[in-house]
């Protein structure tokens, strides 16, 4: 009993929660994330094929989309996964990252400044999305390929990536009645408008 208590105490200190998610839900989350990243990759390659972006840059897929896929498909109802958090978090952070790199290029502290300002901006604009911090960091440390894009980095690849993963999240999650994305759709289903309920009671 003491060993079990010690084990439970260690797990709680580490923040390891008891996993009550079904195997079906785990596999669906993994499948959705895989499909989403494949879709983002395909759309990004098409952007190159259609000359929307210079092939010489070779940069059309933002690594932080992998983290977004975890949120959108493992916790689709979470506040950090919602459309404004996704779009605002990535685009605002990308803008800040590019701006910091443009104004303070070569400084050792510019990466920290970009991420810190992105966190602050996401807080005030109510679009906290953790992968956004990685997007800001990418704009700073992505190298010459990313830096050559300048503010075009916001459009391609960031905006293209965001739109692709968002469309997959909407299409995939809403195939299943217990998964709704955006989360507001599940609230509308559970709680009908007040007016309609009043009319039903009067009838």
N, C-alpha and C positions, 0 to 999 in steps of 0.2 A: 504493500500500500504506500509506503514511504517513497519507494522508487517511482511509482506511478505519479505521486504528487509532485515529486521533484521534476519529473519529465514534463508534466503539465505546466509547472511554474516556468521552466525554461522555454517551452513553446510560447507561453504568453508573453514572456520578456522579449522574445524574438519577433513577436507579432504574427505568429503562425496561427491563423484562424482554422476552426474546424470546417472542413470542406463538405458542404451539403449539396453541391451542384451535381445533378445527375450526369451519367455518362453520355446520354444523348445530347445534353446541353453542351458539354465539353467538346464533343465531336462536331456539333454544329458550329460552335464558335471557331474551332480550328479550320473547318471547311470554309466558312465565310471569310475568314482572314486570308486564307490561301487564294480564294477566288478574287478577292479585292486587290491583292498585290499583283496578281497576274493581269488583272484588268488595268491597273495603273501602269504597269510595264508596257502593255500593249498600246494603250492610248499615248503614252509618252513616245514610244517608237514611231507611232503614226505621225506624231507631231514633227518628228525628224524627217520622216519620209515625205511629208507634205511641205517641207522647207519652212515650217513655222519657227524652227530654231536651227542655228548653224550647226551642221554635223561635226564641225571641227571642235566644238566645245565638248562633245561626248557626254554631256551632263543633262539628263532628262528625267531622272528618278531620284526623289529626295528620300534619304534613308529614314528620316523621321516618320514617314508614312507607315513603316512597320509598327511603330509604337501606336500610331493612330488606329491601325487595324486591330490591335489588342483591345483598345477602348471601345471601338464601334461594334465589335462582334462578341467580345467577352462580357462587356457591361453596357449593352446598347441603351439601357434606361438611365444610365448614370449622368449626372449633371455635366461632367467633363467630356462626355461623348456627343453632346447635342450639336446640331448644325452650326449655331453661332459660335460655339466654343471651337469647333473644328475649323471653320473658315477664318474667323477672327484671330484665333490663336496662331495659325500658320501664317496668314498674310501680314498681320501686324508685326509679328516677330520677324518675318522675312524683311519687311521694310526697315525695321530697326537695325537688324543685322547688317543689311546692305549700307545703310546710312553710317553706322559706326565704322564699317570698313572703309567707306569713302572718305570720311573726315579724319579718322585716326589710324590710317593704314600703317602697319609696321609696329605699332605700340604693343607691348607685352600684355597690357591690361584690357585691350579692346574686346577680347572674347568675353571676359567677365562683365564688362560694361554692357555689351549687347544682350547677354542673357538676363542680367539684372534689370535692365530697362524693359525688356520684354515681359518679365514677370510682373513688374509694376504696371505696365500698360494693360496686360491681360486682366489684372485685378480691377483696375478702374473701369475698363470697358466691359467687364463681366463676361469674359470669354476665356477663362482659365482652361488651357489645354496643354498638359505637360510636354507633349511632343513639339509644341511651338518653341520651347527653349532650345531644342535640338536644331530646329530650322534656323533660328537666329545664329546659333553656333556654326552651322554649315555655311552660312553666308560669309562668316569671318574666316574660318579655317579651311574652306573648301578648295582653296588653291586658285591658281590662275584661271582654270576653266570656269569656276563659279564667278570669280571676280570680274571676268571679261563680260559677263552678262549684265552687270550693273543692276539697274532697277527692273530690267526685263526678267530677272530671276523671280520676281513676284508673279509674273504671268506664266512663263514657262521656265522651269517646271512646276512651281508651287501651285498656282491656280489650277492648272490642268490636272495635277495629281489630286488636289482636294476635290474637284468636281467628279473625277472618276471614282474615288473611294466613297464619296457621298452617295452617288447613284447606286453603287453596288450595295451599300449599307441599307438604303431604302428598299431596294428590290429584294434583297436576300432576307432581311429581318422580318419583313412583312409577309413572307410566305408562311410564317408560323403564327398561329393565333396568340400564343403567349409571349411573342416577341414583337414589339412595335417600335418603329423608328421613323420620325422623331418620337420621343417618349410622350409628347402631348397627345398623340393618337390614342395611347392606352388610357389616358385620363378621360378623354372624350367618350370613349367606349364605356367606361365604368360609371361615369357621372354625367348623365344627360343634363342639358341646360335647365336652369331653374324655371324658366318660363314654361317649357314643355311639361315639366312635372306639375306645375300649378294648374295648367289646363287639364291634365289628366285627372287631378284630384277634384276639380270642379265638375267634370263630366261624370 
